[in-house]
Amino acid sequence: MKKHMFIKIICSIIFCMCLMGCAITGDNSDVYMPEKSPETEETPVQAEGLSRDEAIQAAAAYMENMTVEEKAGQLFVVNLELIDNRNGSFYEWKKFTKTMKKSMEKYHIGGVILFSRNIANRKQTKKLINRLQKNSSIPLFITVDEEGGDVSRIAGNEKMKTTVFPSMEEIGKKEDESYVYKMGQTIASEIKELGFNTDFAPVADVRTSELNLEIGSRSFGGEPDKVAKMVSAFVKGMQQQNISAALKHFPGQGSSSGDTHIESVNIDSSITSLRKNDFVPFEAGIEAGADFVMVSHISVSKVTETAQPASMSGLIMETILRDELGFQGVVITDAMDMASITETYTPAEAAYGAVSGGTDIVLMPEELDAAYNEILNKINDGTISKERLDASVLRILTVKFMRGIISAQDTSPIELN
């Protein structure tokens, strides 16, 4: 009798512990658990990719089998809270959930961005990225801000066991292009092992104002030619490892004294000043082959004669970045949930303003549903032409084929169960 009573007590304790475990994790009831055991899964292997000409042809063929909804979705790269918003705007999602799966099926997003709050350790990060890729009909850009220095979402966590680099300001003082090239290689190879395929780096801003705190030590310095050499070396090192680099923040906000995260910012630069200083590193990065250019939310009223953010300006993105500087890759906005945007524009207005201004990808809209549906509606009513949509999607898919994110053998989006 005592033996049976002892067994019952043990079983009760175990049962209570299980209940406590569920209560502590909070979101486990919605965690998406595939049939395959998580412990046996590996991070998806990224192929070497195609040449640019081959990638353009593959992308054009792939697009023929895409729906309008799928094309519209490719124009968005989002944080995890946008595909599972049950716990607020800055929840520390570290697991893939059923809600994320449903959102991805609905919006067909082009990619995700992970922050420090989503990155706990190597095993968890690989599993999360693996789930995201396995549940997307079109392979995703898996992006991160891993600049080195203060902005290191991965290296800032000791558990990730990646290389820690000093600030770009400190590195810039050494003027050692070989070191910067190897830094780009190292960061790229280390994040590639985890499943990332895109790094929103390097910072190409020339810091010409000591009052600039938003860029600060993230810049290689205040001399355009020196910064240009560092930026070029970083891009070459990173993309040598088949990881996409992104030049930021065009048209250059190193002279600003404000912070676009918390307010609208206008820089007092003429087009002559921009060409002489700010554009120089971007031109070098473009020549080095950077896949992305990220456009800032600053306004340049002396150039555009408006208070319109650069991220919505056709003059900045089309006339200057594409026509004058010759950039043929993917243009992406800075995060659209920053106060410089949200204080003036609704999520729908911001998304449409960015796309109509010439961006290819809207990064982190304040609300995904409103932004996505605005773009889809504008496509369906002809406000955004089929040609305009296809031009962006072609550029996006071209990079995905170039970097092996989409395999050369893939001819169309896959059907998920």
C-alpha positions in Angstrom: 0.0 0.0 0.0 2.8 2.4 0.9 4.5 1.5 -2.3 1.4 2.5 -4.4 1.0 5.7 -2.4 4.6 6.6 -3.0 4.2 6.1 -6.8 1.1 8.3 -6.8 2.9 11.1 -5.0 5.8 10.9 -7.5 3.4 11.0 -10.4 1.6 14.0 -9.0 4.8 15.9 -8.5 5.9 15.2 -12.1 2.5 16.3 -13.4 2.7 19.6 -11.4 6.2 20.2 -12.7 5.0 19.9 -16.2 2.2 22.3 -15.6 4.6 24.8 -14.1 6.9 24.4 -17.1 4.0 25.3 -19.4 3.1 28.3 -17.3 6.6 29.6 -17.2 7.2 29.5 -21.0 3.9 31.2 -21.7 3.8 30.7 -25.5 4.4 27.0 -25.8 0.7 26.2 -26.6 1.3 28.0 -29.9 4.8 26.7 -30.6 4.9 25.1 -34.0 6.3 21.5 -33.6 7.1 19.8 -36.9 6.9 16.0 -37.3 10.7 15.8 -37.4 12.5 15.9 -34.0 14.1 19.4 -33.5 17.3 17.8 -32.2 17.9 16.1 -35.5 17.5 19.1 -37.7 20.3 21.2 -39.1 20.3 24.8 -40.4 19.5 24.9 -44.1 22.6 24.7 -46.3 23.0 27.8 -48.4 24.1 27.0 -52.0 26.9 28.9 -53.8 24.4 30.7 -56.1 24.4 31.9 -59.7 26.2 34.6 -61.5 24.2 37.8 -61.8 23.2 37.2 -65.4 22.2 33.6 -64.6 20.3 34.8 -61.5 18.3 37.4 -63.5 17.2 34.7 -66.0 16.3 32.3 -63.2 14.4 35.0 -61.3 12.4 36.0 -64.4 11.4 32.3 -64.9 10.5 31.9 -61.2 8.3 35.0 -61.3 6.1 33.5 -64.0 4.7 31.0 -61.4 4.1 33.6 -58.7 0.7 35.1 -57.7 0.2 38.8 -57.3 -0.1 38.1 -53.5 3.2 36.4 -53.4 4.9 39.2 -55.3 3.4 41.8 -53.0 4.7 39.9 -50.0 8.2 39.8 -51.2 8.3 43.6 -50.7 8.3 43.2 -46.9 11.0 42.2 -44.5 9.6 42.0 -41.0 10.5 41.5 -37.3 8.9 38.4 -35.6 6.4 40.5 -33.7 4.7 41.5 -37.0 3.9 37.8 -37.8 2.9 37.1 -34.2 1.7 40.2 -32.4 -0.1 38.6 -29.5 2.5 39.8 -26.9 3.2 43.3 -28.1 5.7 45.1 -30.3 8.9 44.0 -28.7 8.3 40.5 -27.4 11.3 38.2 -27.1 10.2 35.5 -29.6 12.7 32.8 -29.7 10.6 30.0 -31.0 8.6 29.5 -34.2 4.9 29.5 -33.5 1.7 28.4 -35.3 0.6 32.0 -35.5 3.8 32.8 -37.4 3.2 30.0 -39.7 -0.4 31.3 -40.5 0.9 34.8 -41.0 3.6 33.7 -43.4 1.0 31.7 -45.4 -1.1 34.9 -45.5 1.4 37.6 -46.3 4.2 35.7 -48.2 6.9 37.9 -46.7 10.2 38.3 -48.4 12.3 38.0 -45.2 12.7 38.5 -41.5 15.0 40.4 -39.3 16.2 39.0 -35.9 17.2 41.1 -33.0 19.1 40.4 -29.8 15.8 39.6 -28.1 15.3 36.7 -30.5 18.8 35.2 -30.1 19.5 33.2 -27.0 22.2 30.6 -28.1 23.5 28.9 -31.2 21.2 25.9 -31.0 18.0 27.9 -30.5 19.0 30.4 -33.2 19.6 27.7 -35.8 16.3 26.0 -34.9 14.3 29.2 -35.2 15.9 30.1 -38.6 15.3 26.5 -39.8 11.6 26.7 -38.9 11.2 30.0 -40.6 12.7 28.7 -43.8 10.9 25.4 -43.8 7.6 27.2 -43.4 8.0 29.8 -46.2 6.9 28.9 -49.7 9.6 31.3 -51.1 13.0 31.1 -49.3 13.5 34.1 -47.0 16.1 36.8 -46.5 17.2 36.0 -42.9 18.7 39.4 -41.9 20.4 40.9 -38.9 22.3 44.1 -37.9 25.8 42.7 -37.3 28.0 45.7 -37.9 30.7 45.0 -35.4 31.3 47.3 -32.5 28.2 48.4 -30.5 25.6 47.2 -33.0 26.3 43.4 -32.8 23.1 41.5 -32.2 24.9 38.2 -32.3 28.5 38.9 -31.0 27.0 40.9 -28.2 25.8 37.6 -26.7 28.7 35.5 -25.3 26.7 32.3 -25.7 26.8 32.8 -29.5 30.6 32.3 -29.5 31.3 34.6 -32.4 34.1 37.2 -32.8 33.8 40.5 -31.1 35.2 43.5 -33.0 35.9 47.1 -31.8 33.9 50.0 -33.0 34.2 51.0 -36.7 35.5 54.4 -35.5 38.4 52.7 -33.8 39.0 50.4 -36.8 38.8 53.4 -39.2 41.7 55.1 -37.4 44.0 52.2 -38.3 43.2 52.6 -42.0 43.9 48.9 -42.6 41.8 47.7 -45.5 43.1 44.1 -45.1 41.9 44.0 -41.6 38.4 45.3 -42.6 38.2 42.7 -45.4 39.0 39.9 -43.0 36.4 41.3 -40.6 33.8 41.2 -43.3 34.8 37.7 -44.1 34.7 36.6 -40.4 31.3 38.2 -39.6 29.8 36.7 -42.8 31.2 33.2 -42.2 30.1 33.2 -38.6 26.5 34.3 -39.2 26.2 32.0 -42.2 26.8 29.0 -39.9 23.7 30.1 -38.0 21.5 30.4 -41.1 21.6 34.1 -41.7 22.1 35.2 -45.4 22.0 39.0 -45.2 23.8 41.5 -43.0 22.6 45.1 -42.7 26.2 46.4 -42.8 28.4 48.2 -43.3 27.6 51.7 -42.2 28.7 54.0 -45.1 27.9 57.3 -43.4 30.7 59.8 -43.2 30.5 61.3 -39.7 31.1 65.0 -40.2 29.2 66.2 -37.1 30.4 65.5 -33.6 26.8 66.1 -32.5 25.7 63.0 -34.4 24.8 60.4 -31.9 22.6 58.1 -34.0 25.7 57.1 -36.1 28.5 58.0 -33.7 31.2 55.3 -33.5 29.4 53.2 -36.0 31.0 55.2 -38.8 34.6 54.5 -40.0 35.3 58.3 -39.7 34.9 61.7 -41.1 37.0 61.5 -44.2 35.1 60.4 -47.3 37.9 58.7 -49.1 39.0 56.7 -46.0 35.5 55.6 -45.2 35.1 54.6 -48.8 38.1 52.3 -48.7 36.8 50.6 -45.5 33.3 50.2 -46.8 34.6 48.6 -50.1 36.8 46.2 -48.2 34.0 45.2 -45.8 31.5 44.5 -48.7 34.1 42.5 -50.6 35.0 40.4 -47.5 31.4 39.7 -46.6 30.1 38.9 -50.1 33.1 36.7 -50.7 31.4 34.4 -48.1 28.1 34.6 -50.1 26.4 36.8 -47.5 24.6 39.9 -48.8 25.9 43.3 -47.6 23.8 46.4 -47.2 25.2 49.9 -47.4 23.5 52.3 -45.0 22.1 54.9 -44.5 21.7 56.5 -47.9 22.0 59.4 -48.8 24.2 59.7 -45.7 23.2 61.0 -42.3 26.6 61.6 -40.7 26.0 65.3 -40.6 22.7 65.2 -38.8 22.3 66.1 -35.1 19.0 64.4 -34.6 17.9 60.8 -34.3 15.3 59.3 -36.7 14.4 56.7 -34.1 12.8 59.4 -32.0 12.0 62.4 -34.3 12.0 63.7 -37.9 15.4 64.9 -39.0 16.4 67.2 -41.8 20.1 67.6 -42.9 21.3 71.0 -44.2 23.3 69.5 -47.1 23.4 70.7 -50.7 23.7 68.3 -53.6 27.2 69.5 -54.1 28.1 68.7 -50.4 26.5 65.2 -50.7 28.4 64.4 -53.8 31.7 65.6 -52.3 31.3 63.8 -49.0 28.3 61.6 -48.3 28.0 59.8 -51.6 31.7 58.8 -51.9 31.5 55.6 -49.6 28.2 54.6 -51.2 29.8 54.8 -54.7 32.7 52.6 -53.5 30.3 50.1 -51.9 28.2 49.9 -55.1 31.3 49.4 -57.2 32.4 46.6 -54.8 29.1 44.9 -55.6 26.9 45.5 -52.5 23.5 43.7 -52.9 21.5 46.2 -50.8 21.4 49.9 -50.1 19.3 50.9 -47.1 17.7 54.3 -47.4 17.4 56.6 -44.3 14.3 58.5 -43.1 16.2 61.8 -43.0 14.9 64.6 -45.3 17.3 66.7 -47.4 15.2 69.8 -48.0 17.9 71.7 -49.9 17.9 68.9 -52.5 14.3 67.7 -52.6 12.7 71.0 -51.6 10.3 69.1 -49.3 10.3 67.6 -45.9 9.7 64.2 -47.4 11.8 61.4 -45.9 14.5 60.0 -48.3 12.8 56.6 -47.9 9.8 58.0 -49.8 11.6 60.2 -52.2 11.8 59.3 -55.9 14.4 62.0 -56.4 16.7 60.3 -53.8 16.0 56.7 -54.7 15.4 56.8 -58.4 17.1 59.9 -59.8 20.2 59.9 -57.6 20.7 56.3 -56.3 19.8 54.4 -59.4 20.3 56.9 -62.3 23.3 58.9 -61.0 25.1 56.4 -58.8 24.1 53.4 -61.0 22.9 51.1 -58.3 21.1 48.0 -59.7 20.6 46.0 -56.6 17.8 45.9 -53.9 16.8 49.2 -52.3 15.4 48.7 -48.8 14.1 51.3 -46.3 15.3 51.8 -42.8 12.8 50.4 -40.2 9.4 52.0 -40.9 8.4 51.7 -37.2 10.7 54.6 -36.3 9.2 57.8 -34.9 10.4 59.8 -37.9 7.8 57.9 -39.9 5.1 56.9 -37.5 4.6 60.5 -36.2 3.5 61.6 -39.6 2.3 58.6 -41.6 0.0 55.7 -41.1 1.5 52.2 -41.8 -0.4 52.2 -45.1 0.7 55.6 -46.2 4.3 54.9 -45.3 4.4 51.6 -47.2 2.8 53.1 -50.3 5.0 56.2 -50.1 8.1 54.1 -49.9 7.1 51.8 -52.8 5.9 54.7 -55.0 9.2 56.5 -54.2 11.2 53.6 -55.6 12.1 51.2 -52.7 12.0 47.5 -53.4 11.6 46.4 -49.8 9.7 48.0 -46.9 11.5 47.1 -43.6 9.4 46.6 -40.5 6.2 48.5 -41.2 4.4 49.5 -38.0 1.5 47.2 -38.9 2.0 44.5 -41.5 -1.6 43.8 -42.3 -2.3 47.5 -43.1 0.9 47.9 -45.1 0.6 44.7 -47.1 -3.1 45.3 -47.9 -2.4 48.8 -49.0 0.3 47.7 -51.5 -1.9 44.8 -52.7 -4.9 47.0 -53.2 -2.8 49.6 -55.1 -1.5 46.8 -57.3 -5.0 45.4 -58.0 -6.4 48.8 -58.9 -3.5 49.7 -61.1 -2.1 52.5 -59.0 1.1 50.4 -58.7 1.7 49.0 -62.2 2.5 45.4 -62.9 5.8 46.6 -64.5 6.7 48.5 -61.3 5.9 45.5 -59.1 7.8 43.1 -61.3 10.9 45.3 -61.4 11.2 45.1 -57.6 10.4 41.4 -57.4 13.0 40.7 -60.1 15.7 42.5 -58.2 14.8 40.7 -54.9 14.7 37.2 -56.5 17.9 37.9 -58.4 19.8 38.4 -55.1 18.1 35.3 -53.7 19.4 33.3 -56.6 22.8 34.9 -56.6 23.3 34.1 -52.9 21.9 30.5 -53.2 18.9 31.4 -51.0 16.8 30.1 -53.7 18.3 27.0 -55.3 19.0 27.1 -59.1 16.8 24.0 -59.3 13.8 25.8 -57.9 11.4 27.0 -60.6 8.5 28.2 -58.5 7.2 28.7 -54.9 6.7 25.4 -53.1 3.3 24.2 -51.8 3.4 23.8 -48.1 1.3 21.3 -46.2 
